[in-house]
């Protein structure tokens, strides 16, 4: 009496970056075999990777990098699931930019260095930035760290009226 072994069928496990780049390579997995998914994470500008799903239009991840995956009886494609990062924009709030600062989309809770390029406004001094358009004092300064919240954010320029010192020289015998 001898044991006879038959190899289970192999199926491809594809990774699709779904609009991103850097998907892990395709692997071959035996039917009913459990493997660890690749730890490689794709990237996509202005998006955060949430994980993998079997549907290209999924908005929730079903699998995560390094997680166990058991192969079924067919070819499987795992699609990257993305969440668009919140936007960060700057409003000159009555001022004007010599060189405009582009809107960005950093990931929520990411530390962002605020631009050192600031707008100008005749008769005013730039004080910094606030999340309130009518703020009278700045919450953030140019070049400082800012922690991006998980919502779209506009930072408004805060202006202080410029103060000027006027001196005069009057010739002897004259008055101003």
C-alpha positions in Angstrom: 0.0 0.0 0.0 1.5 3.4 -1.0 0.3 6.9 -0.5 -0.4 8.9 -3.6 -0.2 12.6 -3.4 -1.7 15.0 -5.9 -0.6 18.6 -5.9 -3.5 21.1 -5.5 -4.0 23.5 -8.3 -2.0 26.7 -8.4 -3.8 30.1 -8.8 -2.4 33.5 -9.3 -2.8 36.2 -6.7 -2.6 39.6 -8.4 -2.2 42.9 -6.7 -3.6 46.0 -8.5 -2.5 49.5 -7.2 -5.8 50.8 -8.4 -4.6 54.2 -9.6 -1.5 54.1 -7.5 2.0 52.7 -8.1 4.2 50.1 -6.5 1.8 47.1 -6.2 3.5 43.9 -5.0 4.3 41.3 -7.7 1.9 38.5 -8.6 2.4 35.2 -6.7 1.2 31.7 -7.3 -0.7 30.0 -4.4 -2.1 26.5 -4.1 -5.8 26.2 -3.6 -6.7 26.2 0.1 -3.2 27.3 1.0 -2.9 30.2 3.5 -0.1 32.7 2.8 0.9 36.1 4.3 0.0 39.0 2.0 2.9 41.2 0.9 4.1 43.9 3.4 4.7 46.2 0.4 2.4 49.2 0.4 1.6 51.0 -2.9 1.6 54.8 -3.1 -0.6 57.4 -4.6 -0.3 61.2 -4.6 -2.8 62.8 -2.2 -4.2 59.5 -1.0 -3.7 57.2 2.0 -3.6 53.5 1.5 -6.2 51.6 3.6 -5.6 48.0 2.5 -6.7 45.6 -0.1 -10.2 44.5 -1.3 -11.5 42.1 -4.0 -13.5 44.9 -5.7 -11.9 47.7 -7.6 -14.5 50.2 -6.3 -14.4 49.2 -2.6 -14.1 51.9 -0.1 -13.3 49.6 2.8 -10.3 47.3 3.1 -10.9 43.5 3.5 -7.2 42.6 3.8 -4.1 44.3 5.2 -0.4 44.1 4.3 1.1 41.0 6.1 -2.3 39.5 6.9 -3.2 35.9 6.3 -4.9 35.1 3.1 -6.4 31.7 2.1 -6.5 31.0 -1.6 -9.8 29.8 -3.0 -10.4 27.9 -6.2 -10.0 30.8 -8.7 -7.6 33.5 -9.6 -7.8 36.5 -7.2 -7.0 40.2 -7.8 -6.6 42.3 -4.7 -7.2 46.0 -5.4 -5.7 48.8 -3.4 -8.3 50.8 -1.4 -7.6 54.5 -1.2 -8.9 57.4 0.9 -8.4 60.9 -0.5 -6.4 63.0 1.9 -8.0 66.2 3.2 -6.9 69.4 1.4 -4.9 72.2 3.0 -5.2 75.6 1.3 -4.1 79.2 2.1 -6.3 82.3 1.8 -4.4 85.6 1.6 -7.5 87.2 3.3 -7.3 90.6 1.6 -3.6 90.2 0.7 -1.9 89.0 -2.5 0.8 86.4 -3.2 4.0 87.3 -5.1 4.4 83.5 -5.6 1.2 81.6 -4.9 1.4 78.6 -2.6 -0.3 75.5 -4.1 -3.0 73.6 -2.2 -1.7 70.3 -0.8 -3.4 67.1 0.4 -1.3 65.8 3.3 -2.5 62.7 5.2 -4.6 63.3 8.3 -2.4 63.9 11.4 0.7 64.4 9.3 3.0 67.2 10.3 3.3 69.9 7.7 5.8 72.8 7.7 3.8 75.9 6.9 5.3 77.9 3.9 7.8 80.6 4.6 6.6 82.4 1.5 3.8 84.7 2.8 1.3 87.1 1.1 1.7 90.8 1.3 -0.9 93.6 1.9 -0.3 97.3 1.6 -0.5 99.0 5.0 -0.5 95.7 6.9 2.1 93.4 8.5 1.6 89.6 8.1 1.2 88.1 11.6 0.6 84.4 10.7 -2.2 82.0 10.0 -5.5 81.1 11.6 -8.3 78.7 10.8 -10.8 81.6 11.3 -11.1 84.2 8.6 -11.8 87.0 11.1 -9.1 86.1 13.6 -7.3 89.1 15.2 -4.3 87.0 16.3 -2.4 84.3 14.5 -2.5 80.7 15.7 0.3 79.5 13.5 3.5 81.2 12.1 5.2 80.9 8.8 7.7 78.0 8.8 6.2 76.3 11.9 4.9 72.8 12.1 1.1 72.3 11.6 -0.6 69.0 12.3 -3.1 68.3 9.5 -6.6 67.5 10.8 -8.8 64.9 9.2 -10.9 67.5 7.3 -10.3 70.0 4.5 -8.7 73.0 6.1 -8.2 76.6 5.0 -5.6 78.7 6.8 -6.4 82.4 6.6 -3.7 85.2 6.7 -3.9 87.3 9.8 -3.0 91.0 9.3 -2.0 93.7 11.8 -2.2 97.3 10.6 1.2 98.7 10.0 2.4 101.4 12.3 4.7 104.1 11.1 6.8 106.5 13.0 7.0 109.9 11.4 9.8 112.2 12.2 10.3 115.6 10.9 13.1 118.1 10.7 11.9 121.7 10.8 14.2 124.6 10.0 14.6 127.1 12.8 11.9 129.7 12.7 9.3 127.4 11.1 6.5 125.3 12.6 4.5 122.3 11.4 
